[in-house]
Amino acid sequence: MLDVRDRLQARIHRLVGFGSGEIDLDHGDAGLFGPESAAWTVHGDFTAMMIGGVAALLMQMLHPAALAGVLGHSNFRQDMPGRLRRTAQFVAGTTYGSTEQAEALIARVRAIHARVRGTLPDGTRYAADDPALLTWVHVAEMSSFLAAHIRYCDPAFPLAEQDRYLAEVAAIAERLGATGVPRDRAGLDAYMLAVRPQLRASARMHEVARALLSQPSPSPALAPFGRMMLEAGVDLLPDWARALHDLRTPPRPVIRAGVRGVGQVMRWALRDGSASRARRRVGVAA
């Protein structure tokens, strides 16, 4: 009979599709980055990655073309858990999987992007494989992962390591077709300043955000955790992005203290995760 720790780990694994067989973390080389990389460090904490993922989705939908792609070419309303699983598997596979696994995942996403075309309400045409749009989606995601890691895992994460992380993960975006990808904090700050005039709120954007933030937990046992992750994701947004969303959160000290407590429980439960399996594969102690 499974104990509480095992049951909690099993529920989390089902949530993100870990162990489904779609991602093989047990075989192959050390992958695109390897165990000493900043990417393995930043992507290694489940709680921080969940929070960063929520913030990333809220950031991405501020771009009209990214929003249109979600509305016109996905079933996010009916299958939000599936979208979460696919994103989690892509990040885990490209970070911790073998080089072959990572390249196969990137090729799959490129093929999907090649089919996503459409027209914005103002008549502007968009394509998911547009290099500038790919850069925005990447930056919104990776900057959110990094911000969550700094807030909830390592507030003293060195600037040099932050730069190294951004340079490492830029390789994923470039393989997907992005160009002009920021490779350090200075470049990230300059990019965010330059892209902000393209970002805007709209009724369609608020609709998608409400769907994300009101999504019921796929597991009742994880519902309190899920609600806290959503609130922490909103709290992680830059002030200007949260203002565009017109979102408020409970008092920040309450959210952040709660997340730190939940994070300890999650680390206790998750003995078998993507990072630990990858480390065993390449013969590195966890």
LUMNUFI-958830 format. One line per 8 residues: number of its first residue (from 1); for each residue x, y, z of N, C-alpha, C. Coordinates in steps of 0.001 Angstrom, whole numbers. Layout:
N
NUM = X/Y/Z/X/Y/Z/X/Y/Z; ...
This chain:
286
1 = 847/-1195/0/0/0/0/888/1252/0; 552/2201/-844/1358/3401/-944/1155/4283/276; 2253/4882/767/2112/5818/1867/1783/7195/1311; 1616/8178/2215/1211/9524/1804/2219/10114/823; 3480/9903/1100/4530/10460/244/4438/9896/-1166; 4259/8587/-1268/4172/7952/-2578/2909/8379/-3324; 1787/8500/-2607/541/8901/-3262/646/10323/-3805; 1262/11208/-3037/1422/12583/-3499/2321/12633/-4724
9 = 3409/11898/-4692/4304/11869/-5847/3577/11318/-7071; 2779/10271/-6894/2062/9674/-8019/1076/10669/-8632; 398/11437/-7799/-555/12428/-8327/170/13515/-9128; 1316/13944/-8627/2078/14964/-9342/2584/14408/-10665; 3056/13169/-10659/3524/12548/-11889/2411/12478/-12931; 1192/12120/-12495/75/12070/-13441/-251/13455/-13984; -148/14458/-13136/-462/15829/-13544/404/16281/-14716; 1689/15963/-14674/2621/16436/-15713/2991/15359/-16716
17 = 2373/14187/-16602/2646/13122/-17558/3977/12437/-17363; 4563/12561/-16170/5866/11936/-15910/5688/10425/-15869; 6575/9709/-16559/6489/8251/-16573/5477/7708/-17556; 4926/8572/-18433/3921/8122/-19394/4535/7338/-20551; 5854/7399/-20691/6528/6734/-21794/6825/7627/-22965; 6259/8853/-22962/6504/9773/-24072/7900/10389/-24002; 8407/10544/-22806/9742/11107/-22610/10615/10057/-21945; 11745/9748/-22538/12675/8765/-21985/13842/9496/-21338
25 = 13887/9447/-20020/14966/10099/-19281/15995/9095/-18760; 15804/7828/-19106/16647/6776/-18544/17753/6302/-19477; 17753/6775/-20722/18728/6278/-21689/19311/7433/-22497; 20545/7240/-22972/21160/8223/-23853/22244/9040/-23189; 22721/10034/-23923/23824/10864/-23439/23320/11929/-22461; 24186/12874/-22115/23842/13891/-21114/22949/14998/-21659; 22645/14979/-22946/21710/15936/-23497/22348/17242/-23941; 21518/18215/-24196/21978/19493/-24733/22770/20314/-23716
33 = 22541/20089/-22421/23142/20955/-21404/24064/20209/-20444; 23611/19111/-19901/24422/18343/-18958/24210/18751/-17520; 24638/17902/-16587/24311/18083/-15166/24945/19298/-14509; 25998/19859/-15081/26622/21030/-14467/26053/22343/-15010; 25040/22253/-15830/24494/23440/-16476/23596/24242/-15551; 23442/25513/-15871/22487/26354/-15157/21065/25927/-15470; 20814/25417/-16677/19468/24974/-17045/19013/23824/-16157; 19890/22866/-15863/19510/21766/-14970/19185/22313/-13579
41 = 19877/23338/-13161/19614/23924/-11847/18276/24648/-11820; 18057/25533/-12774/16844/26360/-12765/15598/25517/-12970; 15673/24498/-13810/14489/23702/-14134/14273/22549/-13168; 15038/22496/-12102/15018/21317/-11244/14009/21311/-10120; 13318/22425/-9865/12378/22470/-8745/10949/22527/-9273; 10135/21543/-8920/8788/21427/-9466/7922/22634/-9119; 7947/23059/-7876/7083/24163/-7453/7432/25452/-8193; 8708/25798/-8247/9115/27016/-8948/8767/26951/-10427
49 = 8914/25775/-11039/8593/25647/-12453/7096/25792/-12700; 6281/25284/-11797/4832/25460/-11946/4460/26939/-11875; 5023/27641/-10915/4740/29072/-10772/5241/29828/-11996; 6453/29529/-12412/6986/30170/-13606/6155/29868/-14831; 5612/28660/-14913/4772/28298/-16047/3493/29102/-16116; 2866/29334/-14960/1659/30161/-14924/1983/31579/-15376; 3047/32144/-14818/3437/33506/-15203/3765/33574/-16690; 4432/32550/-17218/4796/32539/-18638/3562/32574/-19530
57 = 2555/31777/-19207/1339/31765/-20015/647/33126/-19987; 607/33750/-18816/-15/35070/-18711/781/36120/-19482; 2091/35989/-19473/2922/36899/-20257/2712/36674/-21747; 2761/35419/-22178/2691/35116/-23606/1413/35639/-24232; 288/35515/-23527/-994/35910/-24120/-1153/37414/-24260; -218/38202/-23732/-250/39643/-23949/131/40018/-25376; 748/39102/-26103/1101/39359/-27503/-77/38916/-28371; -647/39795/-29180/-1841/39437/-29958/-1674/38195/-30827
65 = -505/38009/-31426/-312/36853/-32287/-222/35561/-31478; 457/35603/-30336/515/34423/-29477/-880/34068/-28970; -1644/35067/-28598/-3013/34854/-28141/-3864/34246/-29248; -3745/34771/-30458/-4531/34254/-31575/-4214/32794/-31850; -2957/32420/-31711/-2581/31035/-31924/-3255/30111/-30929; -3341/30543/-29675/-4003/29739/-28649/-5496/29632/-28940; -6115/30766/-29274/-7559/30768/-29506/-7953/29998/-30760; -7148/30111/-31792/-7541/29529/-33063/-7025/28139/-33339
73 = -6016/27703/-32590/-5368/26444/-32955/-5121/25528/-31769; -5894/25652/-30718/-5752/24738/-29586/-7101/24550/-28921; -7203/23492/-28117/-8421/23232/-27359/-8175/23488/-25873; -7533/24630/-25582/-7114/24896/-24214/-8285/24885/-23244; -9482/25321/-23699/-10626/25371/-22783/-11027/23970/-22321; -10962/23006/-23243/-11387/21651/-22915/-10257/20799/-22334; -9020/21200/-22565/-7906/20324/-22189/-6729/21111/-21629; -6987/21942/-20626/-5893/22659/-19986/-4877/21703/-19357
81 = -5324/20624/-18674/-4328/19676/-18135/-3437/19073/-19221; -4026/18802/-20400/-3221/18260/-21491/-2177/19246/-21971; -2561/20513/-22027/-1598/21546/-22422/-459/21624/-21414; -793/21531/-20130/227/21543/-19084/1178/20370/-19256; 618/19184/-19494/1464/18004/-19643/2404/18146/-20837; 1884/18617/-21952/2730/18739/-23148/3858/19742/-22936; 3539/20857/-22298/4585/21849/-22023/5621/21291/-21062; 5150/20634/-19997/6069/20063/-19007/6972/19019/-19646
89 = 6414/18207/-20537/7221/17177/-21179/8241/17777/-22136; 7866/18852/-22826/8828/19492/-23718/9994/20069/-22918; 9688/20776/-21836/10760/21375/-21037/11628/20287/-20414; 11002/19253/-19851/11770/18175/-19238/12621/17445/-20263; 12036/17160/-21421/12768/16406/-22433/13917/17175/-23039; 13715/18472/-23296/14802/19252/-23891/15868/19614/-22859; 15495/19649/-21578/16474/19961/-20536/17229/18723/-20094; 16487/17674/-19746/17086/16515/-19078/17207/15282/-19967
97 = 16553/15275/-21107/16639/14126/-21985/17947/14081/-22751; 18133/13012/-23490/19314/12875/-24339/19242/13879/-25480; 20358/14050/-26174/20368/14931/-27339/19357/14453/-28377; 19293/13164/-28597/18337/12610/-29562/16905/12925/-29143; 16599/12747/-27861/15259/13042/-27358/14921/14514/-27540; 15841/15389/-27174/15595/16831/-27287/15365/17239/-28733; 16185/16732/-29629/16050/17111/-31037/14741/16601/-31629; 14286/15426/-31189/13009/14904/-31667/11852/15769/-31188
105 = 11904/16224/-29941/10859/17099/-29412/10840/18434/-30149; 12006/18983/-30414/12092/20261/-31131/11537/20098/-32543; 11869/19011/-33203/11365/18767/-34559/9846/18638/-34553; 9301/17991/-33531/7849/17843/-33433/7176/19202/-33286; 7725/20055/-32440/7132/21373/-32233/7260/22222/-33491; 8378/22139/-34166/8543/22886/-35422/7477/22466/-36442; 7194/21184/-36503/6183/20698/-37446/4802/21233/-37088; 4501/21306/-35804/3218/21859/-35366/3142/23341/-35718
113 = 4213/24067/-35409/4241/25507/-35691/4031/25790/-37179; 4552/24933/-38043/4467/25168/-39481/3025/25161/-39979; 2126/24549/-39196/721/24464/-39607/-145/25564/-39012; 416/26352/-38104/-386/27359/-37404/-264/28689/-38126; -1327/29074/-38801/-1396/30322/-39551/-2749/30960/-39278; -2828/32266/-39407/-4116/32902/-39217/-4053/34399/-39412; -5168/35048/-39095/-5296/36490/-39249/-5832/37079/-37956; -5209/38149/-37481/-5658/38841/-36284/-6937/39624/-36584
121 = -7679/40018/-35552/-8903/40798/-35786/-8690/42051/-36617; -7483/42629/-36552/-7236/43849/-37341/-6773/43552/-38767; -6770/42261/-39142/-6376/41880/-40491/-4928/41482/-40648; -4110/41683/-39622/-2698/41300/-39682/-2567/39786/-39692; -1751/39284/-40592/-1528/37842/-40640/-436/37443/-39642; -572/36243/-39106/434/35750/-38159/755/34298/-38486; 1922/33869/-38011/2359/32479/-38161/3137/32084/-36922; 2886/30886/-36435/3538/30443/-35208/5043/30297/-35378
129 = 5505/30092/-36603/6949/29952/-36807/7614/31262/-37198; 6915/32382/-37020/7543/33684/-37216/8680/33846/-36204; 9895/34133/-36634/11027/34184/-35698/10827/35159/-34535; 10246/36326/-34812/10046/37302/-33742/9034/36797/-32719; 7981/36137/-33190/6981/35593/-32261/7579/34463/-31434; 8378/33618/-32057/9048/32547/-31317/9948/33118/-30218; 10606/34224/-30525/11472/34845/-29523/10652/35323/-28341; 9509/35958/-28608/8663/36420/-27507/8185/35258/-26633
137 = 7695/34209/-27249/7197/33067/-26480/8311/32478/-25618; 9495/32355/-26202/10641/31829/-25450/11015/32745/-24287; 11151/34035/-24553/11583/34968/-23505/10568/35016/-22373; 9277/35053/-22705/8247/35080/-21663/8348/33851/-20772; 8640/32706/-21364/8713/31470/-20603/9983/31404/-19755; 11133/31557/-20384/12386/31347/-19672/12650/32442/-18637; 12238/33677/-18924/12414/34728/-17916/11531/34458/-16709; 10366/33837/-16926/9482/33495/-15804/10057/32347/-14988
145 = 10615/31336/-15659/11262/30242/-14929/12410/30777/-14074; 13204/31663/-14660/14339/32223/-13933/13866/33054/-12743; 12838/33873/-12943/12322/34696/-11844/11787/33833/-10710; 11100/32739/-11044/10575/31849/-10013/11702/31156/-9259; 12745/30763/-9976/13887/30125/-9305/14538/31088/-8315; 14720/32326/-8725/15354/33312/-7846/14475/33577/-6623; 13180/33694/-6831/12301/34024/-5700/12135/32863/-4731; 12010/31643/-5249/11605/30543/-4381/12671/29478/-4137
153 = 13775/29547/-4864/14822/28540/-4666/16143/29147/-4230; 16580/30193/-4903/17916/30738/-4632/17928/32241/-4876; 17508/33037/-3883/17509/34490/-4053/18890/35071/-4350; 19939/34316/-4016/21302/34790/-4264/21896/34186/-5539; 21053/33642/-6401/21538/33046/-7648/22388/34064/-8386; 23679/33781/-8599/24592/34811/-9119/24201/35328/-10496; 24491/36582/-10740/24193/37183/-12032/24891/36425/-13151; 26113/35970/-12907/26830/35210/-13935/26099/33920/-14282
161 = 25477/33282/-13263/24708/32065/-13522/23399/32382/-14234; 22808/33516/-13923/21610/33941/-14652/21936/34143/-16131; 23050/34793/-16392/23470/34989/-17781/23744/33642/-18462; 24383/32742/-17728/24685/31427/-18305/23403/30676/-18636; 22422/30765/-17751/21128/30122/-18002/20497/30668/-19279; 20443/31977/-19412/19815/32578/-20585/20556/32199/-21870; 21870/32132/-21804/22644/31731/-22988/22378/30270/-23346; 22272/29411/-22328/22027/27985/-22588/20665/27768/-23248
169 = 19625/28318/-22630/18283/28020/-23139/17989/28755/-24448; 18774/29792/-24762/18611/30442/-26066/18797/29440/-27198; 19605/28409/-26958/19841/27404/-27996/18559/26674/-28365; 17659/26456/-27409/16381/25803/-27705/15555/26694/-28620; 15446/27973/-28259/14663/28905/-29073/15225/29002/-30483; 16530/29051/-30597/17150/29168/-31920/16913/27908/-32748; 16930/26742/-32120/16612/25510/-32839/15164/25497/-33323; 14294/26183/-32588/12894/26280/-33005/12685/27320/-34099
177 = 13693/28180/-34329/13604/29173/-35390/13599/30609/-34926; 13746/30852/-33612/13775/32219/-33101/15075/32910/-33480; 15021/34222/-33566/16214/35016/-33851/16294/36176/-32867; 17507/36706/-32679/17682/37825/-31769/17325/37493/-30337; 17598/36263/-29931/17222/35808/-28590/18189/36386/-27553; 17690/37026/-26488/18589/37545/-25454/19402/36428/-24812; 20686/36694/-24592/21568/35679/-24040/22157/36081/-22691; 21722/37216/-22143/22143/37614/-20794/21098/38576/-20221
185 = 21273/38983/-18949/20272/39826/-18310/20163/41182/-18974; 21279/41738/-19387/21234/43039/-20050/20431/42946/-21344; 20669/41888/-22107/19916/41689/-23334/18444/41429/-23065; 18158/40698/-21991/16763/40429/-21622/16031/41718/-21274; 16664/42555/-20464/16035/43831/-20076/15793/44717/-21296; 16773/44774/-22203/16619/45591/-23405/15506/45043/-24294; 15437/43724/-24407/14396/43111/-25226/13015/43417/-24659; 12846/43260/-23355/11539/43510/-22742/11101/44955/-22964
193 = 12015/45869/-22856/11684/47275/-23080/11260/47499/-24531; 11934/46855/-25460/11639/47046/-26877/10319/46400/-27293; 9964/45274/-26684/8776/44535/-27118/7492/45046/-26479; 7583/45786/-25406/6375/46180/-24681/5350/46934/-25521; 5735/47782/-26482/4698/48436/-27298/3838/47461/-28107; 4323/46232/-28305/3550/45246/-29055/2555/44491/-28182; 2641/44659/-26878/1823/43885/-25944/619/44701/-25524; -518/44029/-25400/-1723/44782/-25045/-2777/43862/-24430
201 = -3639/44483/-23665/-4798/43784/-23115/-5940/43845/-24117; -6837/42875/-24054/-8023/42854/-24908/-9063/41969/-24248; -10283/42057/-24738/-11341/41199/-24202/-10987/39726/-24415; -10419/39402/-25574/-10009/38021/-25851/-8917/37564/-24891; -7965/38439/-24614/-6898/38090/-23682/-7464/37838/-22288; -8377/38702/-21818/-8967/38509/-20496/-9756/37197/-20435; -10387/36824/-21535/-11119/35554/-21585/-10181/34375/-21368; -9043/34389/-22067/-8088/33288/-21935/-7488/33271/-20534
209 = -7170/34439/-19996/-6607/34495/-18648/-7592/33955/-17621; -8878/34311/-17760/-9890/33789/-16829/-9984/32275/-16922; -9912/31749/-18148/-9969/30294/-18309/-8797/29621/-17614; -7615/30215/-17738/-6434/29658/-17076/-6575/29716/-15561; -6955/30874/-15044/-6937/31085/-13600/-8125/30468/-12879; -9155/30066/-13627/-10309/29417/-13003/-10348/27920/-13271; -9288/27406/-13901/-9243/25991/-14243/-9290/25133/-12981; -10256/24199/-12874/-10283/23322/-11701/-9102/22363/-11704
217 = -8670/21981/-10532/-7559/21045/-10441/-7980/19673/-10949; -7135/19010/-11752/-7461/17656/-12206/-7421/16633/-11088; -6850/17010/-9945/-6781/16130/-8783/-7260/16905/-7561; -8381/16501/-6943/-8872/17218/-5757/-7818/17353/-4665; -6967/16337/-4530/-5944/16389/-3476/-4944/17506/-3728; -4777/17903/-5012/-3817/18949/-5349/-4471/20317/-5524; -5782/20412/-5289/-6492/21678/-5521/-5918/22846/-4725; -5638/22702/-3418/-5047/23842/-2689/-3676/24235/-3238
225 = -2897/23221/-3620/-1592/23499/-4225/-1771/24253/-5536; -2720/23803/-6359/-2941/24447/-7641/-3372/25888/-7506; -4275/26172/-6563/-4724/27546/-6359/-3562/28428/-5924; -2703/27913/-5057/-1572/28699/-4606/-588/28956/-5746; -390/27964/-6629/506/28153/-7760/-25/29228/-8706; -1335/29255/-8914/-1933/30279/-9769/-1728/31671/-9167; -1992/31800/-7885/-1818/33104/-7223/-359/33536/-7239; 539/32575/-7010/1968/32910/-7026/2429/33277/-8430
233 = 1841/32649/-9456/2183/33007/-10829/1780/34430/-11161; 598/34841/-10711/171/36229/-10907/1109/37168/-10154; 1464/36802/-8943/2359/37629/-8137/3738/37764/-8770; 4154/36741/-9525/5487/36755/-10149/5561/37707/-11339; 4422/38058/-11921/4433/38919/-13098/5089/40267/-12797; 5771/40853/-13783/6195/42250/-13617/4978/43134/-13383; 5173/44221/-12658/4042/45098/-12325/3285/45541/-13565; 4000/45883/-14640/3327/46376/-15841/2463/45304/-16487
241 = 2917/44030/-16429/2137/42945/-17016/906/42644/-16171; 1071/42669/-14863/-83/42449/-13983/-1119/43557/-14157; -661/44790/-14403/-1584/45903/-14637/-2351/45700/-15941; -1692/45230/-16999/-2386/44963/-18249/-3463/43898/-18068; -3176/42918/-17231/-4155/41866/-16949/-5244/42331/-15977; -4997/43455/-15299/-5921/43942/-14269/-6164/42867/-13214; -5071/42281/-12749/-5146/41197/-11783/-4644/41646/-10421; -5267/41127/-9407/-4847/41361/-8029/-4586/40000/-7389
249 = -3773/39995/-6371/-3496/38767/-5636/-3718/39013/-4156; -3850/37939/-3366/-3840/38105/-1905/-2530/38749/-1473; -2443/39179/-228/-1201/39835/237/41/39005/-88; 1042/39687/-662/2231/38976/-1126/2935/38167/-42; 3104/38691/1180/3771/37870/2192/3046/36553/2453; 1726/36571/2355/942/35352/2572/1219/34350/1461; 1179/34823/216/1438/33931/-918/2838/33345/-834; 3813/34192/-624/5206/33733/-682/5545/32802/467
257 = 5004/33077/1645/5220/32165/2774/4536/30828/2512; 3322/30880/1958/2612/29649/1655/3334/28802/627; 3867/29440/-403/4584/28705/-1442/5838/28054/-877; 6536/28754/-21/7754/28158/556/7413/26909/1375; 6301/26971/2093/5882/25792/2852/5481/24649/1939; 4693/24949/918/4270/23928/-28/5475/23365/-774; 6419/24238/-1131/7599/23783/-1842/8383/22746/-1046; 8462/22923/247/9163/21942/1083/8468/20587/1031
265 = 7128/20609/1053/6367/19359/979/6592/18684/-372; 6560/19475/-1441/6746/18905/-2774/8143/18302/-2933; 9149/18964/-2407/10508/18418/-2504/10629/17126/-1701; 9926/17063/-585/9905/15846/233/9241/14703/-526; 8172/15008/-1242/7425/13960/-1925/8100/13496/-3200; 8707/14434/-3944/9229/14117/-5276/10651/13573/-5197; 10741/12301/-4876/12049/11652/-4852/12483/11213/-6245; 11500/10998/-7124/11786/10519/-8473/11222/11532/-9455
273 = 12079/12395/-9979/11656/13409/-10931/12577/13440/-12128; 12345/14386/-13024/13132/14457/-14249/14613/14637/-13960; 14935/15582/-13053/16341/15854/-12750/17016/14654/-12113; 16325/13996/-11171/16948/12860/-10481/17160/11685/-11439; 16208/11443/-12321/16393/10359/-13297/17546/10670/-14250; 17616/11919/-14686/18693/12286/-15599/20047/12151/-14928; 20107/12533/-13660/21382/12410/-12946/21779/10940/-12799; 20836/10085/-12535/21155/8663/-12461/21633/8162/-13820
281 = 21022/8635/-14885/21397/8188/-16229/22836/8509/-16548; 23283/9690/-16133/24648/10105/-16477/25631/9837/-15345; 25146/9180/-14271/26045/8752/-13209/26478/9862/-12286; 25581/10826/-12021/25880/11929/-11110/24975/11818/-9903; 25535/11990/-8713/24723/11904/-7504/23728/13052/-7456; 22534/12753/-6956/21484/13776/-6840/21837/14785/-5771
